[in-house]
Amino acid sequence: MKIYSKNQRATKHAEAVLAEIKRCKDDPVYFINQYGFCGKGQALKLWPHQEAFIRELHTNKTVIALKPRQSGLTLVTEWYIIWKIVFEQNQSIVSLLNSTSQYGHCTNNVAWKLANLPQELKPTLHYQDASKISFSNGVTVRFMDYKSASSNGLRGLSIDFLHMSELAMQEKQIQEDLWMTVVQCLAKPGKSAVIESSPNGRDNLFAEMWHNALAGNHTFTPFRVYVEDLPHYSDTWKAHALAICSQKGYSQDYDCEFI
């Protein structure tokens, strides 16, 4: 057995830490699988479709995802944002929410996730309030509700990464008003955006964007999650879901049909 001196052990430990940091920086899927958690600190191991989604986000600047309920895309996007906070610099990130009541929860949630990372991965917190959290590396995350964002709330902001969750659940006019501002915010090269939503009818912006992306007529890359991709899916589970939400509700919420 080879015996190392104290200095040699310290050097080898430092090399291992640097190698781990590099691996995390190079591969957000590895970072999330290694350090991600959900609920009350329960380890987060990505499902295959979640891994594919993160790789799609990391490869393509703009992604639109059609998903069944309970597919976990919102959660893994939150962890991708954590990865960006840790490993990128001078980034302006905006996440759109359904309600202003979620603001404090979200900034606290970001701070909590970062606080539970190993010390060598933690960025230095610079500022935090109910709707904004920023770090010494120049990364800022803002949370905004759809209604405020659609009424010029985004105007004037420089956005590097925009996350829109459940866009289809917003009123049609809010979706359209919001998009007029989003287009201007993302006009410069290098900007990124992800839209992930279940369908909610045919006559709205999300439905139009999804079908245009499928046809290759949009800058967004389409990403589809099928209900059969979910690990809890089974014939028994499907029968239970059908009994609860009816055939029409199941077709929309889980089979992702635009009804």
Disulfide bonds with the S-S distance in Angstrom:
none
